[in-house]
Amino acid sequence: MLVLVDCNSCYASCEQIFRPDLRGRPVVVLSNNDGFVVARSKEAKLLGIGDLEPFFKVLHLLRKHRVATFSSNYSLYGDISHRVMTTLREFGPNVEVYSIDEMFLDLHGLQEDWQDYGRKIRNTLWRNIRMPVGVGIAPSKTLAKLANRAAKKIPKCDGVCALDTPEKWQWMQQRTAVNDVWGIGRRLTRRLADFGIETAYDLAQANPKILRRRINVNIERTIEELNGIPCLGLEEEPPAKKQIYCTRSFGEKLTDLQPILQVATLYASRAAEKLRAQKSLVKSIHRENIQLKRAQDFMVPFLILFAVGVVPLQK
């Protein structure tokens, strides 16, 4: 069995760990320049505060409802994520960190009451770290994603859902739109609709060979996964990134080039650190400007990028 542990409102929950007085209160976390909302507690979502909302647009709601507001603290979130991973290793050594707030745990070979085992994992993470999580358990990654979604969406699950029999996962698939299946985006949803596929169950019952010919091999794997056949293994060592981004948007209008150059230097340095950490070389560097009304284009001096060690450079 595969277990997917997903931290609830991860960034907001991390802040509440050190501010327990904020539990049950609306909390939002802003981007590193305080320009956008990047995380919301359950209570903040109920107020109508959307994800990636510009800060100035929701400021009236934040003040009206006395919402606790934090700037992003990524070192803190990374540390909490590492604690979650370390705790999960107490249940099994094979852990894939899928993202900062999602982790897969491979428990194939164990024979357990999976619903109870999921509660044990959830309760341990709360007791040791005070991190609320959803736990989805199933024989494949795609089904584990489906189970985790049910754990969070269906109150009766109480944060844990085990889809450990065909009857259970088929029941869930019949109530899940195909666009809510892991890896199915908008464009693919439209293509599947041409085949009369609207639910996860429709997709699971489709002929994988035909859809492979009509679409691609990935859809065949998804169908197999929906039928409890694991096609996607754990990636215990994350693959090296092919692109590295370090970005910033300013929260106010700028008339001086100097702060832009300072930030460009800092972020180029951070990108180079990430590059060296994964022992990669760079092929090209791209500078992108979002053209706004009356915005002025500028060229970052090559010396800034070269000086931090982002080499070799090819045009």
C-alpha positions as CSV (number, residue, x, y, z in Angstrom):
1,M,0.0,0.0,0.0
2,L,1.0,3.6,-0.6
3,V,0.2,6.3,1.9
4,L,-0.1,10.0,0.8
5,V,0.3,12.5,3.6
6,D,-0.8,16.0,2.7
7,C,-0.4,18.9,5.2
8,N,-3.5,20.9,5.6
9,S,-3.0,24.6,4.7
10,C,0.7,24.0,5.1
11,Y,2.2,27.5,5.5
12,A,-0.7,28.7,7.7
13,S,-0.5,25.6,9.8
14,C,3.3,26.1,10.3
15,E,2.7,29.6,11.6
16,Q,0.0,28.2,14.0
17,I,2.5,25.7,15.4
18,F,4.4,28.6,17.0
19,R,1.2,30.6,17.6
20,P,-1.3,28.1,19.1
21,D,-3.6,31.0,20.1
22,L,-4.3,31.4,16.3
23,R,-5.8,27.9,16.0
24,G,-9.4,28.2,14.9
25,R,-8.8,31.8,13.7
26,P,-8.4,32.9,10.1
27,V,-4.7,33.0,9.0
28,V,-3.2,34.0,5.7
29,V,0.4,33.9,4.5
30,L,1.7,36.4,1.9
31,S,4.3,36.0,-0.8
32,N,7.9,37.0,0.1
33,N,7.2,40.6,-1.1
34,D,3.8,40.7,0.6
35,G,2.1,41.1,-2.8
36,F,-0.2,38.1,-2.9
37,V,-1.9,35.6,-0.7
38,V,-0.1,32.3,-1.0
39,A,-1.7,30.3,1.8
40,R,-5.0,30.4,3.8
41,S,-6.3,28.5,6.8
42,K,-9.7,26.8,6.5
43,E,-11.2,29.8,8.4
44,A,-9.7,32.3,6.0
45,K,-11.0,30.4,3.0
46,L,-14.6,30.5,4.4
47,L,-14.3,34.3,4.4
48,G,-13.9,34.3,0.6
49,I,-10.2,35.1,0.5
50,G,-8.9,33.5,-2.7
51,D,-5.6,31.9,-3.4
52,L,-3.1,34.2,-5.1
53,E,-5.3,37.2,-4.4
54,P,-3.4,40.5,-4.5
55,F,-2.9,41.7,-1.0
56,F,-4.5,45.1,-1.6
57,K,-7.7,43.6,-2.9
58,V,-8.4,41.6,0.3
59,L,-7.0,44.1,2.8
60,H,-10.5,45.2,3.8
61,L,-11.5,41.6,4.6
62,L,-8.3,41.0,6.6
63,R,-9.0,44.1,8.7
64,K,-12.7,43.5,9.0
65,H,-12.3,39.9,10.3
66,R,-9.0,40.5,12.2
67,V,-7.2,38.0,10.1
68,A,-3.7,37.1,11.3
69,T,-1.3,37.9,8.4
70,F,2.3,36.6,8.0
71,S,5.0,37.2,5.5
72,S,6.4,33.9,4.0
73,N,9.1,32.2,6.0
74,Y,10.3,29.5,3.7
75,S,13.1,28.3,6.0
76,L,10.6,27.6,8.7
77,Y,8.3,25.8,6.3
78,G,11.2,23.7,5.0
79,D,12.2,22.8,8.6
80,I,8.6,21.7,9.5
81,S,8.4,19.7,6.3
82,H,11.7,17.9,7.2
83,R,10.2,17.1,10.6
84,V,7.1,15.6,9.0
85,M,9.4,13.5,6.7
86,T,11.5,12.3,9.6
87,T,8.4,11.3,11.6
88,L,7.0,9.4,8.6
89,R,10.2,7.4,8.4
90,E,9.3,5.9,11.8
91,F,6.5,4.0,9.9
92,G,8.7,3.0,6.9
93,P,12.0,3.9,5.4
94,N,10.8,4.5,1.9
95,V,9.5,8.1,1.7
96,E,9.1,10.3,-1.4
97,V,8.9,14.0,-0.7
98,Y,6.6,15.0,-3.6
99,S,6.4,18.6,-2.5
100,I,7.0,20.7,0.7
101,D,3.5,19.6,1.9
102,E,3.0,16.2,0.3
103,M,4.8,12.9,0.9
104,F,4.3,9.4,-0.2
105,L,5.2,6.4,2.1
106,D,5.6,2.9,0.7
107,L,4.1,0.3,3.0
108,H,3.8,-2.6,0.5
109,G,4.1,-5.9,2.3
110,L,2.4,-4.9,5.5
111,Q,-1.0,-6.3,6.4
112,E,-2.9,-3.7,8.5
113,D,-6.3,-2.3,9.2
114,W,-5.5,0.6,6.9
115,Q,-8.1,3.0,8.2
116,D,-6.8,2.6,11.8
117,Y,-3.2,2.7,10.5
118,G,-3.9,6.0,8.8
119,R,-5.4,7.4,12.0
120,K,-2.2,6.3,13.8
121,I,0.0,8.3,11.3
122,R,-2.3,11.3,11.5
123,N,-2.4,11.3,15.3
124,T,1.4,10.9,15.6
125,L,2.1,13.9,13.3
126,W,-0.3,16.0,15.4
127,R,1.1,14.8,18.7
128,N,4.8,15.2,17.7
129,I,4.6,18.3,15.5
130,R,1.1,19.8,15.8
131,M,0.7,19.5,12.0
132,P,-2.8,18.7,10.8
133,V,-2.7,16.4,7.8
134,G,-4.9,14.4,5.5
135,V,-4.0,10.8,4.9
136,G,-4.9,8.8,1.8
137,I,-4.1,5.1,1.4
138,A,-4.4,3.0,-1.7
139,P,-2.4,0.5,-3.8
140,S,-1.3,3.2,-6.4
141,K,-0.2,6.8,-6.4
142,T,-3.2,8.0,-8.4
143,L,-5.6,6.2,-6.1
144,A,-3.8,7.5,-3.1
145,K,-4.3,11.0,-4.5
146,L,-8.0,10.2,-4.8
147,A,-8.1,8.9,-1.3
148,N,-6.4,11.9,0.1
149,R,-8.9,14.2,-1.7
150,A,-11.7,12.2,0.0
151,A,-10.0,12.4,3.4
152,K,-10.2,16.2,3.1
153,K,-13.5,16.7,1.3
154,I,-15.7,14.1,3.1
155,P,-16.3,15.0,6.8
156,K,-17.1,11.4,7.7
157,C,-13.6,10.4,6.8
158,D,-12.2,12.6,9.5
159,G,-9.0,13.2,7.7
160,V,-8.2,9.6,6.7
161,C,-9.4,7.5,3.8
162,A,-8.3,4.1,2.8
163,L,-9.3,2.9,-0.7
164,D,-8.0,-0.6,-0.1
165,T,-10.5,-2.7,-2.1
166,P,-11.9,-2.3,-5.6
167,E,-15.4,-1.7,-4.2
168,K,-14.2,1.3,-2.2
169,W,-12.2,2.9,-5.0
170,Q,-14.9,2.4,-7.6
171,W,-17.4,4.0,-5.3
172,M,-15.1,7.0,-5.0
173,Q,-14.4,7.1,-8.7
174,Q,-18.1,7.3,-9.5
175,R,-18.3,10.4,-7.4
176,T,-15.2,12.1,-8.8
177,A,-15.1,14.2,-12.0
178,V,-12.4,13.2,-14.4
179,N,-10.7,16.6,-14.1
180,D,-10.1,15.8,-10.4
181,V,-7.9,12.8,-11.3
182,W,-4.2,13.4,-10.7
183,G,-2.6,14.4,-14.0
184,I,-5.8,15.2,-15.9
185,G,-5.8,18.9,-16.9
186,R,-8.3,21.0,-18.8
187,R,-7.2,20.2,-22.3
188,L,-7.1,16.4,-21.6
189,T,-10.5,16.7,-19.9
190,R,-12.0,18.1,-23.1
191,R,-10.4,15.3,-25.2
192,L,-11.7,12.7,-22.8
193,A,-15.2,14.2,-23.0
194,D,-15.2,13.4,-26.8
195,F,-15.0,9.7,-25.7
196,G,-17.9,10.1,-23.3
197,I,-15.5,10.0,-20.3
198,E,-16.7,12.4,-17.5
199,T,-15.9,10.6,-14.3
200,A,-12.9,8.9,-12.8
201,Y,-14.9,5.7,-13.0
202,D,-15.6,6.2,-16.8
203,L,-11.8,6.6,-17.3
204,A,-11.0,3.5,-15.2
205,Q,-13.4,1.4,-17.3
206,A,-12.0,2.7,-20.6
207,N,-9.8,0.6,-22.9
208,P,-6.2,1.6,-22.0
209,K,-4.8,0.4,-25.4
210,I,-7.2,2.5,-27.4
211,L,-6.7,5.6,-25.4
212,R,-2.9,5.1,-25.6
213,R,-3.1,5.2,-29.4
214,R,-5.5,8.1,-29.4
215,I,-3.8,10.2,-26.7
216,N,-0.5,9.0,-25.2
217,V,1.1,6.4,-23.0
218,N,0.5,8.5,-19.8
219,I,-3.3,8.0,-20.1
220,E,-2.7,4.3,-20.2
221,R,-0.7,4.4,-17.0
222,T,-3.4,6.5,-15.3
223,I,-6.1,3.9,-16.2
224,E,-3.9,1.1,-14.8
225,E,-3.3,3.1,-11.7
226,L,-7.1,3.8,-11.3
227,N,-7.5,0.0,-11.3
228,G,-5.1,-0.5,-8.5
229,I,-2.1,-1.5,-10.6
230,P,0.9,0.7,-9.6
231,C,2.8,2.1,-12.5
232,L,4.5,5.0,-10.8
233,G,7.2,4.1,-8.2
234,L,8.6,6.3,-5.4
235,E,11.2,8.8,-6.3
236,E,13.3,8.9,-3.1
237,E,15.9,11.1,-4.7
238,P,14.2,14.1,-6.5
239,P,15.4,14.5,-10.1
240,A,17.5,17.5,-10.9
241,K,15.5,20.5,-12.0
242,K,15.8,21.5,-15.7
243,Q,14.9,25.1,-14.9
244,I,15.6,27.2,-11.9
245,Y,13.6,30.3,-11.1
246,C,14.2,33.1,-8.6
247,T,11.6,35.8,-9.0
248,R,10.3,38.8,-7.3
249,S,7.6,41.4,-7.9
250,F,7.7,44.8,-6.2
251,G,4.8,45.9,-4.1
252,E,5.1,49.5,-5.1
253,K,6.0,51.6,-8.2
254,L,9.7,52.1,-8.7
255,T,11.4,55.0,-10.4
256,D,15.0,54.1,-9.6
257,L,16.9,51.3,-11.3
258,Q,19.2,50.7,-8.3
259,P,16.9,48.6,-6.2
260,I,16.1,46.4,-9.3
261,L,19.8,45.8,-9.8
262,Q,20.3,44.9,-6.1
263,V,17.5,42.4,-6.3
264,A,18.7,41.0,-9.6
265,T,22.1,40.4,-8.0
266,L,20.6,38.7,-4.9
267,Y,18.3,36.5,-6.9
268,A,21.0,35.5,-9.4
269,S,23.1,34.5,-6.5
270,R,20.3,32.3,-5.1
271,A,19.7,30.7,-8.4
272,A,23.4,29.9,-8.6
273,E,23.3,28.3,-5.2
274,K,20.5,26.0,-6.2
275,L,22.4,25.2,-9.4
276,R,25.5,24.2,-7.5
277,A,23.5,22.2,-4.9
278,Q,22.3,19.9,-7.6
279,K,25.7,19.8,-9.4
280,S,24.4,21.1,-12.7
281,L,25.7,23.5,-15.3
282,V,23.7,26.2,-17.0
283,K,23.0,26.3,-20.8
284,S,21.3,29.7,-20.9
285,I,20.0,32.5,-18.8
286,H,16.7,34.2,-19.6
287,R,15.5,37.6,-18.6
288,E,11.8,38.2,-18.8
289,N,9.9,41.4,-18.4
290,I,6.2,41.6,-17.9
291,Q,5.2,44.7,-19.9
292,L,2.9,46.9,-17.9
293,K,1.5,50.3,-18.9
294,R,4.4,52.9,-18.9
295,A,6.8,50.2,-17.8
296,Q,10.4,50.6,-19.0
297,D,12.5,47.7,-20.2
298,F,16.0,47.4,-19.0
299,M,19.0,45.0,-19.4
300,V,20.6,43.5,-16.3
301,P,24.4,43.8,-16.8
302,F,26.0,40.5,-17.7
303,L,28.6,41.0,-15.1
304,I,26.0,40.4,-12.3
305,L,25.1,37.0,-13.7
306,F,28.6,36.0,-14.5
307,A,30.1,37.1,-11.1
308,V,27.9,34.7,-9.1
309,G,29.2,31.7,-11.0
310,V,26.3,30.9,-13.4
311,V,28.6,29.5,-16.1
312,P,29.1,28.3,-18.8
313,L,26.8,30.6,-20.6
314,Q,25.6,29.9,-24.2
315,K,23.4,32.2,-26.2
